[in-house]
Amino acid sequence: MAIIAPFKALRPESGLAKRLASRPYDVLDSAEAKLEAAGNPVSFLHITKSEIDLPEGVDVHSQLVYDKAKENLDDFIMDGIIFRDEKPCFYIYQLIMPDPHHKEKEMSQTGLVCVSSLADYDQGIIKKHELTRPDKENDRINHIKSTGAQTGNVFLAYPSHQRIHQTVEDWKASHHPVYDFIANDEVRHIFWIVDDKATLNRITGWFAGDIPSTYIADGHHRAASAAKVRQLIGSENGGSAGYFLTTLFPSDQLHILEYNRVVKDLNGMTSEAFLKALEENFLIEIKNGPFSPQQPHEFGMYLNQYWYRLNSKEGSFGDDPIGVLDVTILQNNILTPLLSIKDQRTDKRIDFVGGIRGLAELEKRVNSGEMQVAFSLFPVSIQQLFSIADSGQLMPPKSTWFEPKLRDGLATHLLKA
C-alpha cells in the first residue's frame, strides 16, 4: 500500500508566490529560462536553472551551476523570500486552465502535495511506465546533493477514492488558500495548507490502507534521481531522504493531451508514393481542414498543405496493452516500415509537439519547410497508463502529455530534518 507523509515545506511568502513560482525546469532550455526570469530576482528559476546567473556558455552540468543553485537557495531563505513551515503539513494544490480544445470550458484538477516513500518506489508500489536517461538522472542527482533539497515535484496519479476526495473538498470549502494566482500561461494556481493532525492521520491512513499503488504520470527522472540520492547518502539527514516530493492526483481528474509528431522527410518517397504505401494499413480520407482524431486508432496527417484522416484497418495492430496504443501503431505501421525511423528517442528526423500547442503548430512546422509531414494522435487514457504500468511494461517514448503543469517553488522538500 502507498506510504505518504506530511512534511515541513520550504515555500514563498504569500505576496511573492506568483512571481516566484516557475515552470518546471525540464520544459525550458537555458535561453528560455533566462528570458522568463529576466527582471525577476525572485523567480525560482534562479534555483532550478541557476546557469542563468552565470556567464553565457557555461556547461550546464558543471559543479559551478549546482553550487550557484545552492547559493541562490540560501540567499532566498536568508532574505525571507522563502521560509520553512514549523510543523509537517499536507498541501492541497488546485490547477484550473482553459480547455485547449474548447476555450469556453475549463479543466480543473486538485492534488495532494506530500512526500512519498522511496521504499515504495524501489519495491514497485510507485509504478513507472517510461525509461530514464542517465544524463538527465545525473543532472538532478547533482542538483539535489548540492542544494540539499528536492525542488522538482513528481506528478503521481492514484485510483480515485471517495473519502480522500471528500476530505480534500471539505478542507477547500472551509479554509482560505494561502496562494491564489493566475500565471502568465493563464493557469490558475490555488494552494491550501492542511495542518490539522486528525486530518493528516486520516488521509495518511487511507493511502496506507486503501491505495495499493500510485503511478508516475510525469517526473520519472526526478523520482529516479531522488532514489539514487537516497542510496548515496544512506540514513543521513534524519531519514528525510527516504521520501521525495510528490503531488498525487485522483485518476478521474487527470487530463492527458495528445502528443503529436512531425517528421523532416518522406525517406526518399514522393508524396504520392507515400500515400499509396499507407493504403496497406489505413483507410485514407482527405479532410477540408485541420483534423484531430476523435477515437483510438485513427490519425490526422498534414502533408502538402492538406489534412487527411487515417483510419487503421482491422487486424493491422496488436491487442496487447502496448500494441493497441496509437503511438505503437504509428511506429509499427508508418515510422519504421515507411520512414525508417526505428528509435524515436534518438532519431533526429522526428520531433514531438505537445497537444497544448494545437494543430496550428503542426501546420506551422510543415509549412515552414522545416518538416514535411505531421501526425496528430488520439490521447492515451489514464486507464491505459495504469494497465501498462501494472503489467510491468514500458510505454513508447513521448506517449503522454499532461496538462496543466505543476509550478516549481510553491513547495520544496529539504533533506535535512
GULUMBA-925256 format. One record per residue (C-alpha): residue number from 1; residue in one letter; chain; y, z, x. Coordinates in steps of 0.001 Angstrom, whole numbers. Layout:
<atoms>
+-----+---+---+---------+---------+---------+
:   k : r : c :       v :       w :       u :
+-----+---+---+---------+---------+---------+
: NUM : a : A :       Y :       Z :       X :
...
+-----+---+---+---------+---------+---------+
</atoms>
This chain:
<atoms>
+-----+---+---+---------+---------+---------+
:   k : r : c :       v :       w :       u :
+-----+---+---+---------+---------+---------+
:   1 : m : A :       0 :       0 :       0 :
:   2 : a : A :    3610 :    -609 :    1059 :
:   3 : i : A :    5294 :    2146 :    3052 :
:   4 : i : A :    9095 :    2161 :    2874 :
:   5 : a : A :   11633 :    4847 :    3734 :
:   6 : p : A :   15321 :    5640 :    3283 :
:   7 : f : A :   17461 :    5598 :    6420 :
:   8 : k : A :   20907 :    6509 :    7705 :
:   9 : a : A :   22609 :    3135 :    7686 :
:  10 : l : A :   25404 :    2167 :   10010 :
:  11 : r : A :   27838 :     438 :    7659 :
:  12 : p : A :   31503 :    -569 :    7252 :
:  13 : e : A :   34361 :    1283 :    5659 :
:  14 : s : A :   34814 :      17 :    2100 :
:  15 : g : A :   38098 :   -1712 :    2782 :
:  16 : l : A :   36599 :   -3707 :    5650 :
:  17 : a : A :   33320 :   -4814 :    4076 :
:  18 : k : A :   34450 :   -8306 :    3067 :
:  19 : r : A :   35980 :   -9081 :    6466 :
:  20 : l : A :   33094 :   -7565 :    8408 :
:  21 : a : A :   30067 :   -8963 :    6557 :
:  22 : s : A :   28913 :  -12207 :    8140 :
:  23 : r : A :   26406 :  -14915 :    7524 :
:  24 : p : A :   23021 :  -14389 :    9237 :
:  25 : y : A :   23102 :  -15040 :   12973 :
:  26 : d : A :   20409 :  -17724 :   12727 :
:  27 : v : A :   22228 :  -20027 :   10301 :
:  28 : l : A :   25164 :  -20562 :   12707 :
:  29 : d : A :   25363 :  -22044 :   16154 :
:  30 : s : A :   27794 :  -20578 :   18697 :
:  31 : a : A :   30605 :  -23015 :   17917 :
:  32 : e : A :   30339 :  -22394 :   14169 :
:  33 : a : A :   30268 :  -18630 :   14726 :
:  34 : k : A :   33357 :  -18763 :   16937 :
:  35 : l : A :   35240 :  -20764 :   14326 :
:  36 : e : A :   34135 :  -18480 :   11496 :
:  37 : a : A :   35171 :  -15320 :   13369 :
:  38 : a : A :   38490 :  -16736 :   14590 :
:  39 : g : A :   41363 :  -14368 :   13831 :
:  40 : n : A :   38983 :  -11706 :   12506 :
:  41 : p : A :   38348 :   -8980 :   15105 :
:  42 : v : A :   36093 :   -7041 :   12695 :
:  43 : s : A :   33656 :   -9873 :   11932 :
:  44 : f : A :   30080 :   -8707 :   12525 :
:  45 : l : A :   29548 :  -11989 :   14378 :
:  46 : h : A :   31114 :  -10245 :   17393 :
:  47 : i : A :   27873 :   -8250 :   17467 :
:  48 : t : A :   25240 :  -10727 :   16260 :
:  49 : k : A :   26720 :  -13761 :   18086 :
:  50 : s : A :   28552 :  -11976 :   20886 :
:  51 : e : A :   28728 :  -15079 :   23068 :
:  52 : i : A :   31832 :  -15971 :   21033 :
:  53 : d : A :   33680 :  -13337 :   23093 :
:  54 : l : A :   32548 :  -14726 :   26460 :
:  55 : p : A :   33628 :  -17812 :   28402 :
:  56 : e : A :   32523 :  -21099 :   26902 :
:  57 : g : A :   29278 :  -22411 :   28322 :
:  58 : v : A :   27675 :  -19010 :   28895 :
:  59 : d : A :   23904 :  -19019 :   28481 :
:  60 : v : A :   23438 :  -17506 :   25005 :
:  61 : h : A :   20196 :  -15892 :   26175 :
:  62 : s : A :   21688 :  -14221 :   29250 :
:  63 : q : A :   21894 :  -10449 :   29577 :
:  64 : l : A :   25689 :  -10816 :   29605 :
:  65 : v : A :   25535 :  -11785 :   25928 :
:  66 : y : A :   23335 :   -8843 :   24939 :
:  67 : d : A :   25465 :   -6417 :   26943 :
:  68 : k : A :   28553 :   -7745 :   25152 :
:  69 : a : A :   26837 :   -7173 :   21809 :
:  70 : k : A :   26222 :   -3546 :   22799 :
:  71 : e : A :   29824 :   -3139 :   23961 :
:  72 : n : A :   31164 :   -4588 :   20715 :
:  73 : l : A :   28878 :   -2424 :   18588 :
:  74 : d : A :   30001 :     698 :   20449 :
:  75 : d : A :   33649 :    -323 :   20029 :
:  76 : f : A :   33190 :    -850 :   16279 :
:  77 : i : A :   31767 :    2669 :   15992 :
:  78 : m : A :   34438 :    4251 :   18191 :
:  79 : d : A :   37239 :    2519 :   16295 :
:  80 : g : A :   35880 :    3666 :   12926 :
:  81 : i : A :   35191 :     152 :   11705 :
:  82 : i : A :   31609 :    1185 :   11007 :
:  83 : f : A :   30080 :    4628 :   10589 :
:  84 : r : A :   26644 :    6135 :   10060 :
:  85 : d : A :   25639 :    7902 :    6850 :
:  86 : e : A :   24839 :   11573 :    7321 :
:  87 : k : A :   21570 :   11549 :    5386 :
:  88 : p : A :   18878 :    8956 :    4693 :
:  89 : c : A :   19563 :    6738 :    1696 :
:  90 : f : A :   18334 :    3650 :     -74 :
:  91 : y : A :   20912 :     975 :    -804 :
:  92 : i : A :   20952 :   -1408 :   -3760 :
:  93 : y : A :   22203 :   -4897 :   -2921 :
:  94 : q : A :   23019 :   -7400 :   -5664 :
:  95 : l : A :   23970 :  -11000 :   -4913 :
:  96 : i : A :   25429 :  -13360 :   -7510 :
:  97 : m : A :   26189 :  -17021 :   -6880 :
:  98 : p : A :   26874 :  -20195 :   -8858 :
:  99 : d : A :   23699 :  -22140 :   -9593 :
: 100 : p : A :   23921 :  -25153 :   -7222 :
: 101 : h : A :   22327 :  -27423 :   -9839 :
: 102 : h : A :   24141 :  -26031 :  -12903 :
: 103 : k : A :   27636 :  -24914 :  -11930 :
: 104 : e : A :   28225 :  -23322 :  -15331 :
: 105 : k : A :   25346 :  -20886 :  -14675 :
: 106 : e : A :   24849 :  -18066 :  -12193 :
: 107 : m : A :   21912 :  -16928 :  -10087 :
: 108 : s : A :   21559 :  -13177 :   -9564 :
: 109 : q : A :   19105 :  -11024 :   -7661 :
: 110 : t : A :   19051 :   -7312 :   -6864 :
: 111 : g : A :   17201 :   -5892 :   -3879 :
: 112 : l : A :   16479 :   -2529 :   -2309 :
: 113 : v : A :   17745 :   -2062 :    1259 :
: 114 : c : A :   15394 :     253 :    3137 :
: 115 : v : A :   13268 :     363 :    6255 :
: 116 : s : A :    9671 :    -850 :    6097 :
: 117 : s : A :    6744 :     299 :    8199 :
: 118 : l : A :    5890 :   -1774 :   11264 :
: 119 : a : A :    2351 :    -406 :   10976 :
: 120 : d : A :    2227 :   -2279 :    7652 :
: 121 : y : A :    3387 :   -5406 :    9485 :
: 122 : d : A :     706 :   -5007 :   12162 :
: 123 : q : A :   -2013 :   -4376 :    9563 :
: 124 : g : A :   -1108 :   -7342 :    7361 :
: 125 : i : A :     209 :   -5315 :    4420 :
: 126 : i : A :    3504 :   -7107 :    5054 :
: 127 : k : A :    2323 :  -10685 :    4785 :
: 128 : k : A :    3568 :  -13710 :    6680 :
: 129 : h : A :    3474 :  -17422 :    5882 :
: 130 : e : A :    5164 :  -19019 :    8924 :
: 131 : l : A :    4619 :  -19297 :   12669 :
: 132 : t : A :    7261 :  -17896 :   15013 :
: 133 : r : A :    8646 :  -19338 :   18241 :
: 134 : p : A :    8591 :  -17246 :   21433 :
: 135 : d : A :   12139 :  -18200 :   22438 :
: 136 : k : A :   13556 :  -17019 :   19121 :
: 137 : e : A :   11500 :  -13825 :   19259 :
: 138 : n : A :   12706 :  -13045 :   22783 :
: 139 : d : A :   16327 :  -13507 :   21778 :
: 140 : r : A :   16115 :  -10810 :   19086 :
: 141 : i : A :   13903 :   -8561 :   21234 :
: 142 : n : A :   16613 :   -8522 :   23899 :
: 143 : h : A :   19325 :   -8019 :   21281 :
: 144 : i : A :   17524 :   -5036 :   19703 :
: 145 : k : A :   16693 :   -3442 :   23070 :
: 146 : s : A :   20248 :   -3835 :   24375 :
: 147 : t : A :   22086 :   -2655 :   21265 :
: 148 : g : A :   19548 :     -54 :   20130 :
: 149 : a : A :   19938 :   -1487 :   16637 :
: 150 : q : A :   18328 :   -3844 :   14161 :
: 151 : t : A :   21268 :   -5865 :   12889 :
: 152 : g : A :   19269 :   -8619 :   11184 :
: 153 : n : A :   17880 :   -7929 :    7728 :
: 154 : v : A :   14351 :   -9133 :    6866 :
: 155 : f : A :   14140 :  -10503 :    3318 :
: 156 : l : A :   10927 :   -9259 :    1657 :
: 157 : a : A :    9512 :  -10050 :   -1773 :
: 158 : y : A :    7188 :   -7896 :   -3847 :
: 159 : p : A :    5411 :   -8301 :   -7201 :
: 160 : s : A :    7775 :   -7257 :   -9975 :
: 161 : h : A :    7396 :   -3624 :  -11060 :
: 162 : q : A :    8976 :   -2419 :  -14297 :
: 163 : r : A :    9607 :    1216 :  -13293 :
: 164 : i : A :   11239 :     244 :   -9999 :
: 165 : h : A :   13324 :   -2361 :  -11810 :
: 166 : q : A :   14454 :     104 :  -14494 :
: 167 : t : A :   15325 :    2794 :  -11951 :
: 168 : v : A :   17438 :     328 :   -9956 :
: 169 : e : A :   19206 :    -947 :  -13073 :
: 170 : d : A :   19876 :    2588 :  -14338 :
: 171 : w : A :   21422 :    3520 :  -10984 :
: 172 : k : A :   23641 :     434 :  -11020 :
: 173 : a : A :   24822 :    1258 :  -14549 :
: 174 : s : A :   25653 :    4892 :  -13801 :
: 175 : h : A :   27205 :    4677 :  -10316 :
: 176 : h : A :   30137 :    2824 :   -8802 :
: 177 : p : A :   29349 :     390 :   -5979 :
: 178 : v : A :   30769 :    1095 :   -2524 :
: 179 : y : A :   31268 :   -2613 :   -1860 :
: 180 : d : A :   32050 :   -5420 :   -4291 :
: 181 : f : A :   33499 :   -8642 :   -2922 :
: 182 : i : A :   33236 :  -12411 :   -3146 :
: 183 : a : A :   32655 :  -14070 :     222 :
: 184 : n : A :   34116 :  -17409 :    1229 :
: 185 : d : A :   30935 :  -19185 :      96 :
: 186 : e : A :   31524 :  -17959 :   -3498 :
: 187 : v : A :   28653 :  -15452 :   -3355 :
: 188 : r : A :   29464 :  -12045 :   -4820 :
: 189 : h : A :   28018 :   -9094 :   -2876 :
: 190 : i : A :   27686 :   -5691 :   -4603 :
: 191 : f : A :   26326 :   -2622 :   -2820 :
: 192 : w : A :   25383 :     842 :   -4106 :
: 193 : i : A :   24243 :    3964 :   -2238 :
: 194 : v : A :   21175 :    5805 :   -3583 :
: 195 : d : A :   21327 :    9341 :   -2195 :
: 196 : d : A :   19526 :   11427 :   -4842 :
: 197 : k : A :   16386 :   12916 :   -3318 :
: 198 : a : A :   14324 :   12768 :   -6509 :
: 199 : t : A :   15162 :    9096 :   -6994 :
: 200 : l : A :   14369 :    8323 :   -3354 :
: 201 : n : A :   10995 :   10039 :   -3716 :
: 202 : r : A :   10134 :    8233 :   -6955 :
: 203 : i : A :   10876 :    4803 :   -5518 :
: 204 : t : A :    9036 :    5553 :   -2282 :
: 205 : g : A :    6050 :    6804 :   -4288 :
: 206 : w : A :    5905 :    3724 :   -6499 :
: 207 : f : A :    5800 :    1426 :   -3483 :
: 208 : a : A :    3135 :    3576 :   -1791 :
: 209 : g : A :    1052 :    3785 :   -4954 :
: 210 : d : A :    1569 :     526 :   -6842 :
: 211 : i : A :    2670 :   -2237 :   -4452 :
: 212 : p : A :    -319 :   -3423 :   -2385 :
: 213 : s : A :    1662 :   -5911 :    -268 :
: 214 : t : A :    5122 :   -7196 :     442 :
: 215 : y : A :    5829 :  -10721 :    1634 :
: 216 : i : A :    8273 :  -12078 :    4198 :
: 217 : a : A :   10481 :  -14562 :    2395 :
: 218 : d : A :   12983 :  -15020 :    5212 :
: 219 : g : A :   13137 :  -13367 :    8637 :
: 220 : h : A :    9784 :  -13946 :   10341 :
: 221 : h : A :   11399 :  -13874 :   13794 :
: 222 : r : A :   13352 :  -10690 :   13040 :
: 223 : a : A :   10180 :   -8943 :   11882 :
: 224 : a : A :    8090 :  -10120 :   14841 :
: 225 : s : A :   10816 :   -9050 :   17270 :
: 226 : a : A :   11048 :   -5575 :   15741 :
: 227 : a : A :    7273 :   -5192 :   16047 :
: 228 : k : A :    7317 :   -6154 :   19715 :
: 229 : v : A :   10201 :   -3805 :   20499 :
: 230 : r : A :    8140 :   -1003 :   18975 :
: 231 : q : A :    5275 :   -1884 :   21334 :
: 232 : l : A :    7642 :   -1890 :   24303 :
: 233 : i : A :    9302 :    1474 :   23673 :
: 234 : g : A :    6358 :    3296 :   22098 :
: 235 : s : A :    7173 :    6551 :   20331 :
: 236 : e : A :   10666 :    6979 :   21777 :
: 237 : n : A :   13739 :    7440 :   19563 :
: 238 : g : A :   12110 :    9922 :   17213 :
: 239 : g : A :    9825 :    7321 :   15683 :
: 240 : s : A :   12623 :    5274 :   14059 :
: 241 : a : A :   11451 :    2191 :   15971 :
: 242 : g : A :    8314 :    2345 :   13827 :
: 243 : y : A :   10364 :     925 :   10958 :
: 244 : f : A :   12517 :   -2162 :   10583 :
: 245 : l : A :   15459 :   -3162 :    8429 :
: 246 : t : A :   14431 :   -4887 :    5192 :
: 247 : t : A :   15710 :   -5759 :    1746 :
: 248 : l : A :   12997 :   -6008 :    -916 :
: 249 : f : A :   13433 :   -8215 :   -3976 :
: 250 : p : A :   11179 :   -8400 :   -7046 :
: 251 : s : A :    9455 :  -11759 :   -7354 :
: 252 : d : A :   10861 :  -12567 :  -10794 :
: 253 : q : A :   14442 :  -12558 :   -9477 :
: 254 : l : A :   13999 :  -14833 :   -6463 :
: 255 : h : A :   15389 :  -18328 :   -6203 :
: 256 : i : A :   13681 :  -20823 :   -3908 :
: 257 : l : A :   15540 :  -24091 :   -3499 :
: 258 : e : A :   14088 :  -27350 :   -2272 :
: 259 : y : A :   14022 :  -28104 :    1461 :
: 260 : n : A :   14701 :  -31815 :    1817 :
: 261 : r : A :   14049 :  -34228 :    4701 :
: 262 : v : A :   15916 :  -37067 :    6413 :
: 263 : v : A :   14312 :  -39485 :    8894 :
: 264 : k : A :   16010 :  -41615 :   11542 :
: 265 : d : A :   13945 :  -44813 :   11207 :
: 266 : l : A :   11041 :  -46502 :    9442 :
: 267 : n : A :    8800 :  -46609 :   12511 :
: 268 : g : A :    9466 :  -50306 :   13076 :
: 269 : m : A :    8809 :  -51364 :    9470 :
: 270 : t : A :   11188 :  -53263 :    7235 :
: 271 : s : A :   12246 :  -51574 :    4017 :
: 272 : e : A :   10097 :  -53991 :    2069 :
: 273 : a : A :    7024 :  -53250 :    4168 :
: 274 : f : A :    7647 :  -49505 :    3884 :
: 275 : l : A :    7914 :  -49680 :      81 :
: 276 : k : A :    4717 :  -51734 :     -52 :
: 277 : a : A :    2873 :  -49199 :    2115 :
: 278 : l : A :    3994 :  -46365 :    -176 :
: 279 : e : A :    2209 :  -48000 :   -3121 :
: 280 : e : A :   -1174 :  -46852 :   -1807 :
: 281 : n : A :    -490 :  -43220 :   -2777 :
: 282 : f : A :    2578 :  -43324 :   -5049 :
: 283 : l : A :    3834 :  -44911 :   -8235 :
: 284 : i : A :    7359 :  -46117 :   -7409 :
: 285 : e : A :   10266 :  -46335 :   -9837 :
: 286 : i : A :   13820 :  -47301 :   -8933 :
: 287 : k : A :   16461 :  -44960 :  -10374 :
: 288 : n : A :   20066 :  -45535 :  -11441 :
: 289 : g : A :   21416 :  -42637 :   -9379 :
: 290 : p : A :   20514 :  -39562 :   -7326 :
: 291 : f : A :   17077 :  -38256 :   -8225 :
: 292 : s : A :   15902 :  -34664 :   -7901 :
: 293 : p : A :   12196 :  -34140 :   -8676 :
: 294 : q : A :   11547 :  -32356 :  -11950 :
: 295 : q : A :    7947 :  -31310 :  -11296 :
: 296 : p : A :    5485 :  -30877 :   -8446 :
: 297 : h : A :    4017 :  -33927 :   -6718 :
: 298 : e : A :    6964 :  -36202 :   -7341 :
: 299 : f : A :    9650 :  -37020 :   -4787 :
: 300 : g : A :   13068 :  -38582 :   -4664 :
: 301 : m : A :   13687 :  -41156 :   -1936 :
: 302 : y : A :   17004 :  -42639 :    -827 :
: 303 : l : A :   16729 :  -45948 :    1028 :
: 304 : n : A :   19215 :  -48819 :    1431 :
: 305 : q : A :   21635 :  -47115 :    -998 :
: 306 : y : A :   19009 :  -46974 :   -3751 :
: 307 : w : A :   17245 :  -43923 :   -5174 :
: 308 : y : A :   13550 :  -44087 :   -6021 :
: 309 : r : A :   11111 :  -41787 :   -7805 :
: 310 : l : A :    7770 :  -41473 :   -6018 :
: 311 : n : A :    5011 :  -40035 :   -8191 :
: 312 : s : A :    1839 :  -39016 :   -6365 :
: 313 : k : A :   -1276 :  -40796 :   -7601 :
: 314 : e : A :   -4193 :  -38720 :   -8826 :
: 315 : g : A :   -6644 :  -37960 :   -6045 :
: 316 : s : A :   -4126 :  -38618 :   -3269 :
: 317 : f : A :   -3819 :  -34955 :   -2260 :
: 318 : g : A :   -5943 :  -31815 :   -1915 :
: 319 : d : A :   -6252 :  -28953 :   -4389 :
: 320 : d : A :   -6316 :  -26050 :   -1909 :
: 321 : p : A :   -3219 :  -23771 :   -1604 :
: 322 : i : A :   -1828 :  -25763 :    1350 :
: 323 : g : A :   -2957 :  -29242 :     345 :
: 324 : v : A :   -1312 :  -29000 :   -3054 :
: 325 : l : A :    2143 :  -28309 :   -1587 :
: 326 : d : A :    4616 :  -31159 :   -1792 :
: 327 : v : A :    5622 :  -30637 :    1841 :
: 328 : t : A :    1946 :  -31237 :    2733 :
: 329 : i : A :    1703 :  -34330 :     545 :
: 330 : l : A :    4830 :  -35722 :    2186 :
: 331 : q : A :    3367 :  -35005 :    5623 :
: 332 : n : A :    -111 :  -36395 :    4953 :
: 333 : n : A :     821 :  -39456 :    2895 :
: 334 : i : A :    4163 :  -40545 :    4369 :
: 335 : l : A :    5321 :  -38833 :    7549 :
: 336 : t : A :    2112 :  -39016 :    9589 :
: 337 : p : A :     457 :  -42292 :    8493 :
: 338 : l : A :    3567 :  -44393 :    7900 :
: 339 : l : A :    6338 :  -42912 :   10054 :
: 340 : s : A :    4236 :  -41447 :   12915 :
: 341 : i : A :    5862 :  -38027 :   12595 :
: 342 : k : A :    2990 :  -35673 :   13381 :
: 343 : d : A :    4781 :  -32375 :   14074 :
: 344 : q : A :    7913 :  -31685 :   12043 :
: 345 : r : A :    8808 :  -28718 :   14263 :
: 346 : t : A :    9187 :  -30818 :   17417 :
: 347 : d : A :    9802 :  -34441 :   16380 :
: 348 : k : A :   13471 :  -35326 :   16886 :
: 349 : r : A :   13313 :  -38190 :   14359 :
: 350 : i : A :   13249 :  -35821 :   11382 :
: 351 : d : A :   15767 :  -33264 :   10187 :
: 352 : f : A :   15901 :  -30793 :    7310 :
: 353 : v : A :   18552 :  -30288 :    4637 :
: 354 : g : A :   18566 :  -27130 :    2517 :
: 355 : g : A :   18806 :  -27693 :   -1210 :
: 356 : i : A :   22054 :  -25753 :   -1363 :
: 357 : r : A :   23753 :  -28792 :     196 :
: 358 : g : A :   22729 :  -31082 :   -2681 :
: 359 : l : A :   21653 :  -34720 :   -2835 :
: 360 : a : A :   25092 :  -35908 :   -1751 :
: 361 : e : A :   24307 :  -34609 :    1744 :
: 362 : l : A :   21186 :  -36792 :    1856 :
: 363 : e : A :   23216 :  -39843 :     858 :
: 364 : k : A :   25860 :  -38991 :    3461 :
: 365 : r : A :   23324 :  -38714 :    6294 :
: 366 : v : A :   21744 :  -42060 :    5407 :
: 367 : n : A :   24942 :  -43969 :    4562 :
: 368 : s : A :   26473 :  -42944 :    7895 :
: 369 : g : A :   23670 :  -44747 :    9725 :
: 370 : e : A :   22515 :  -41528 :   11379 :
: 371 : m : A :   19359 :  -41582 :    9250 :
: 372 : q : A :   17534 :  -44390 :    7480 :
: 373 : v : A :   15630 :  -42660 :    4686 :
: 374 : a : A :   15835 :  -39335 :    2830 :
: 375 : f : A :   13350 :  -37463 :     671 :
: 376 : s : A :   14162 :  -34875 :   -1997 :
: 377 : l : A :   11390 :  -32398 :   -2862 :
: 378 : f : A :   10475 :  -30056 :   -5688 :
: 379 : p : A :   10828 :  -26386 :   -4646 :
: 380 : v : A :    7851 :  -24272 :   -3658 :
: 381 : s : A :    7244 :  -21470 :   -6173 :
: 382 : i : A :    7159 :  -17798 :   -5233 :
: 383 : q : A :    3578 :  -17620 :   -6552 :
: 384 : q : A :    2562 :  -20420 :   -4177 :
: 385 : l : A :    4107 :  -18456 :   -1310 :
: 386 : f : A :    2199 :  -15315 :   -2376 :
: 387 : s : A :   -1090 :  -17237 :   -2714 :
: 388 : i : A :    -813 :  -18799 :     727 :
: 389 : a : A :     147 :  -15514 :    2385 :
: 390 : d : A :   -2710 :  -13728 :     575 :
: 391 : s : A :   -5175 :  -16327 :    1847 :
: 392 : g : A :   -4005 :  -15800 :    5431 :
: 393 : q : A :   -2851 :  -19397 :    5729 :
: 394 : l : A :     480 :  -20680 :    7006 :
: 395 : m : A :    2923 :  -22945 :    5237 :
: 396 : p : A :    4108 :  -26140 :    6911 :
: 397 : p : A :    7462 :  -25700 :    8679 :
: 398 : k : A :   10650 :  -25669 :    6625 :
: 399 : s : A :    8863 :  -25227 :    3294 :
: 400 : t : A :   11219 :  -22761 :    1596 :
: 401 : w : A :   14969 :  -22317 :    1340 :
: 402 : f : A :   16063 :  -19065 :    -265 :
: 403 : e : A :   19499 :  -18576 :   -1771 :
: 404 : p : A :   21676 :  -16609 :   -1772 :
: 405 : k : A :   21577 :  -15394 :    1834 :
: 406 : l : A :   21954 :  -11726 :    2740 :
: 407 : r : A :   25031 :  -10850 :    4790 :
: 408 : d : A :   24679 :   -9167 :    8168 :
: 409 : g : A :   26637 :   -5972 :    8802 :
: 410 : l : A :   26528 :   -4209 :    5429 :
: 411 : a : A :   23669 :   -2009 :    6679 :
: 412 : t : A :   22390 :   -1734 :   10246 :
: 413 : h : A :   19376 :     307 :   11358 :
: 414 : l : A :   19861 :    2294 :   14556 :
: 415 : l : A :   16721 :    3017 :   16555 :
: 416 : k : A :   17905 :    6457 :   17613 :
: 417 : a : A :   17082 :    9264 :   15206 :
+-----+---+---+---------+---------+---------+
</atoms>
